[in-house]
Amino acid sequence: MTNIRGPKDEDEFRKARLAVAMGMGRTLEDVVGELLGYAPDEAFIDAVRNRIKYAQECEEEFDFSELIEHMAKLQNDKA
């Protein structure tokens, strides 16, 4: 399970920003592409970003891998 959530406090937010600035982060596109096994299109990434923003606004955690799997299934079912 790969949970995703917003930072708990300002200190955690600063640590995350520092890690990204030091090159320790990965792009959303890279992570999603790794989970899917192919490069996602822009609409897919936008939908993932929107879901992350919604979860942060609601202060909820969710399983990131499960989200990507579910979204890919929905996309494939429509094709």
Summary of the structure (lengths in Angstrom):
residues: 79
radius of gyration: 13.7
end to end distance: 27.6
largest distance: 44.0
contacts: 168
relative contact order: 0.18
helix: 67%
strand: 5%
